[in-house]
Amino acid sequence: VDAQSAETELQEVYAALQMYSINEGTYPNSLQQLVPLYLTTRDYLTAYGSGSDDASHYRYRLNGFRSEDAGPSPILLTPQAVVGDEYMVVYSDGRVGRTSDSAIIGLFD
C-alpha cells in the first residue's frame, strides 16, 4: 500500500468512527462494529491478502496515547510501515501523519 492510499483510507475509517460516536454516544470497541452502517464495505478493515474478515487492516487503539486522557480518543495505525520505516497514523484530532516513533508504535503491540 502506498502512503496516499493509506492516508485516504485512514480518513475514511476515522470519519466512520466519528459518525459512530455521534450516533452511539461512544466509540466502538472494534473497527468491525463500523460495518455495515458506518462503512459499507469491509475492504478497509481486511488485512492485505489475508482473506479473513476478522483480520484488522488498521491497528486501532480506543484510549489514545495516554491512559490519563479524559475519555476515549481513538487513534489508528497502519499494520506495517508504509514509507521506509514510517507508519501512517491518524491522531485523535483527525490529523493524518507519518511516524517512526517507537513509543507510538509500541502502544499497539
One Martini backbone bead per residue (centre of mass of N, CA, C, O) as a GRO file, in nm:
protein
  109
    1VAL     BB    1   0.099   0.033   0.019
    2ASP     BB    2   0.045   0.364  -0.003
    3ALA     BB    3   0.033   0.666   0.148
    4GLN     BB    4  -0.218   0.782   0.005
    5SER     BB    5  -0.407   0.542   0.050
    6ALA     BB    6  -0.381   0.531   0.357
    7GLU     BB    7  -0.486   0.816   0.412
    8THR     BB    8  -0.765   0.781   0.288
    9GLU     BB    9  -0.854   0.540   0.462
   10LEU     BB   10  -0.816   0.671   0.738
   11GLN     BB   11  -1.027   0.893   0.692
   12GLU     BB   12  -1.269   0.705   0.653
   13VAL     BB   13  -1.253   0.560   0.928
   14TYR     BB   14  -1.263   0.815   1.103
   15ALA     BB   15  -1.540   0.913   1.006
   16ALA     BB   16  -1.688   0.660   1.109
   17LEU     BB   17  -1.616   0.700   1.406
   18GLN     BB   18  -1.758   0.972   1.439
   19MET     BB   19  -2.043   0.878   1.363
   20TYR     BB   20  -2.070   0.666   1.576
   21SER     BB   21  -2.034   0.858   1.819
   22ILE     BB   22  -2.276   1.038   1.764
   23ASN     BB   23  -2.496   0.801   1.762
   24GLU     BB   24  -2.381   0.624   2.034
   25GLY     BB   25  -2.181   0.797   2.246
   26THR     BB   26  -1.941   0.617   2.131
   27TYR     BB   27  -1.688   0.413   2.075
   28PRO     BB   28  -1.572   0.147   1.943
   29ASN     BB   29  -1.405  -0.153   2.021
   30SER     BB   30  -1.436  -0.212   1.707
   31LEU     BB   31  -1.415  -0.184   1.365
   32GLN     BB   32  -1.642  -0.393   1.294
   33GLN     BB   33  -1.883  -0.201   1.401
   34LEU     BB   34  -1.894  -0.020   1.126
   35VAL     BB   35  -2.026  -0.267   0.996
   36PRO     BB   36  -2.250  -0.125   0.760
   37LEU     BB   37  -2.330   0.172   0.862
   38TYR     BB   38  -2.029   0.332   0.830
   39LEU     BB   39  -1.924   0.091   0.653
   40THR     BB   40  -1.998  -0.074   0.353
   41THR     BB   41  -1.707  -0.204   0.382
   42ARG     BB   42  -1.432  -0.432   0.459
   43ASP     BB   43  -1.183  -0.341   0.294
   44TYR     BB   44  -1.050  -0.149   0.520
   45LEU     BB   45  -1.044  -0.415   0.740
   46THR     BB   46  -0.859  -0.595   0.560
   47ALA     BB   47  -0.600  -0.764   0.537
   48TYR     BB   48  -0.350  -0.803   0.336
   49GLY     BB   49  -0.419  -1.110   0.186
   50SER     BB   50  -0.589  -1.283   0.407
   51GLY     BB   51  -0.918  -1.339   0.372
   52SER     BB   52  -1.007  -1.203   0.648
   53ASP     BB   53  -1.259  -1.049   0.839
   54ASP     BB   54  -1.092  -1.046   1.126
   55ALA     BB   55  -0.877  -0.884   1.010
   56SER     BB   56  -0.681  -0.605   1.061
   57HIS     BB   57  -0.586  -0.334   0.872
   58TYR     BB   58  -0.599  -0.165   1.131
   59ARG     BB   59  -0.479  -0.014   1.407
   60TYR     BB   60  -0.656   0.006   1.724
   61ARG     BB   61  -0.705   0.278   1.968
   62LEU     BB   62  -0.918   0.396   2.211
   63ASN     BB   63  -0.701   0.540   2.441
   64GLY     BB   64  -0.478   0.649   2.301
   65PHE     BB   65  -0.173   0.763   2.446
   66ARG     BB   66  -0.309   0.812   2.732
   67SER     BB   67  -0.449   0.708   3.030
   68GLU     BB   68  -0.529   1.020   3.126
   69ASP     BB   69  -0.731   1.052   2.933
   70ALA     BB   70  -1.039   1.188   2.868
   71GLY     BB   71  -1.150   0.950   2.748
   72PRO     BB   72  -1.189   0.861   2.442
   73SER     BB   73  -0.909   0.853   2.178
   74PRO     BB   74  -0.875   0.755   1.884
   75ILE     BB   75  -0.638   0.546   1.702
   76LEU     BB   76  -0.451   0.490   1.396
   77LEU     BB   77  -0.264   0.216   1.233
   78THR     BB   78  -0.069   0.075   1.043
   79PRO     BB   79   0.050  -0.257   1.023
   80GLN     BB   80   0.277  -0.119   0.848
   81ALA     BB   81   0.508   0.009   0.685
   82VAL     BB   82   0.503   0.247   0.410
   83VAL     BB   83   0.765   0.443   0.456
   84GLY     BB   84   0.997   0.270   0.523
   85ASP     BB   85   0.972   0.331   0.882
   86GLU     BB   86   0.683   0.447   0.823
   87TYR     BB   87   0.382   0.520   0.961
   88MET     BB   88   0.045   0.550   0.952
   89VAL     BB   89  -0.145   0.813   1.124
   90VAL     BB   90  -0.434   0.876   1.330
   91TYR     BB   91  -0.545   1.107   1.527
   92SER     BB   92  -0.778   1.230   1.759
   93ASP     BB   93  -0.799   1.502   1.559
   94GLY     BB   94  -0.764   1.377   1.242
   95ARG     BB   95  -0.475   1.359   1.185
   96VAL     BB   96  -0.246   1.282   0.931
   97GLY     BB   97   0.052   1.075   0.951
   98ARG     BB   98   0.393   1.014   1.025
   99THR     BB   99   0.575   0.731   1.184
  100SER     BB  100   0.875   0.607   1.394
  101ASP     BB  101   0.774   0.599   1.678
  102SER     BB  102   0.809   0.360   1.919
  103ALA     BB  103   0.596   0.461   2.125
  104ILE     BB  104   0.355   0.450   1.935
  105ILE     BB  105   0.383   0.164   1.818
  106GLY     BB  106   0.385   0.020   2.105
  107LEU     BB  107   0.078   0.064   2.175
  108PHE     BB  108  -0.008  -0.185   1.964
  109ASP     BB  109   0.154  -0.446   2.101
   0.00000   0.00000   0.00000
